[in-house]
Amino acid sequence: MHQKANTPDDDAFALDLSSAVISGGTYTLQFYTVGLAGFGSPLGPVEVGLSNNSGGFGTMIFSGAAGGTASWTQFTFVFVAPTNAAFLTFRTSATRPNMYAFVDNVSLVPTPGVALPLAGLFFLGRRKR
């Protein structure tokens, strides 16, 4: 994904979910990111959303820095779905213009029986791949 300098445009993509996300359900999302070398540092956030439209970002559920350019960074977090959704969306953030970020190995699975803080979002951590 590429965020262009001095424009509101950003790259984004949507993944068509094999099973819809249900509002109020608990899910675990895992994915990896890496930035493209030569486009400056620090890298800006990669944002993740839930949507019912493949062309719209929808409701943001996560935002995290893409990590570095030398190795992939793994993100794993548990969240309570704020809305029903048929698509998982990714985009770059306009807060860091002129960046490239790659996303790979995305997994979204229902996580029954996980108690979460009242905020509904719990970041489990990240490690380098």
N, C-alpha and C positions, 0 to 999 in steps of 0.2 A: 504494500500500500504506500502511496506517496502523498505527502502533504505539500502542496505548492506554496512557495513564498508569496506573501502579499495578496492572497486570494482566499475567498471563503470555500473554495473547492477542496474536496478531499477524496481520496480513494476509499472505497468501502466494498464489502461483499456480504452476501447473506447465504447462510447454509439452511437448506430445506430440512427440517427435522423429521425423522422417521416416525416419531411420536410427539404429539403436541405437548408443550409445556402447559401445565394447569396452574392457574393463580392459587397461591397458598401452598403449593407443593414445594418440597425441599429437594434441591438438586446440587450435584457436584459438577463443576466445570473445570476442565484441565486443558491447557494448551501451551505451546511454546512460541516464543518470539525472539527475533534477532534483528538488529539494524544493519543497513548496508554501509560498509566502510566508505569513508570519503565524504560523508554528508554531515559531518559535525557531531558534536556531543555537547550536552547530553541529548539523548533521544527523547522525543515527546511521548506522551501516553498513547497506548492502543486502547480504544474504548470498545466495550462489548455491550450489546443490547438485545432485547427481545422484541419481536415485531410480528404482526400478522400480514405484513406487506413486504415482499422481497425487495422493493425499491425504496423502502423507508427504514430509517434506523430504529425507530421505536423507543422503548424505555431503556435507559442505561442501567446496567446491573453491575458494571465493573469498569474501572479505568486504572491502568498501570503502565509504568514506563517500560519501554521495549527492552530494556537492559542494554547490553553493549553490542559491539559489532564483532567481537572475537568468538563468542560462543552463544548458543541458544539458552534462553532463560525460561524455566518452567513456571507457570502460574497454576495453582490449584486453589479453588475456593468453593465454599458451600454457601448457598443463598436460598432464600424463600422467594419464589416467583411472585413479582408484584402484579402480574397480568397474565392472561392466557397468551400463547404465542405459537406460531407455526414456523418461525424463522429465528435463527441465532445470527446476529449481525456484528460485524467488526468494521471499525473505521479508525483513521488516524485523527489526532486532535489538532485543532487549529492553534493550540498554544505553542506548538513547536513547528514553525514553517520549514519547508524544504527538508523533510526527512523521509527516509524509506524504512519501512518495517515489514518484516515477513512473519506470517503466522503459519503454524504447522501442527499436526497431530492433535486436532481438537476432539475432545470427548465431553459429552454432556449426559449424565445419568441421574435418574431419580435416586434420592438418598433417604429412604424411610427411617424414621426413628432417631433423627439427629436433632438434638436440642440446640437452638440458636439464641444469641442475645436478642433483646427486644428490637434492635435496629434491623434484624432480619438478614444481616450479611456478616459473615465471619471469614476473614482471610487466613487460610491455613499456612501460608508461607510459600517460599519459592526457592528453587535450587537451580544451579547451572547444570545443563545437560552435557 
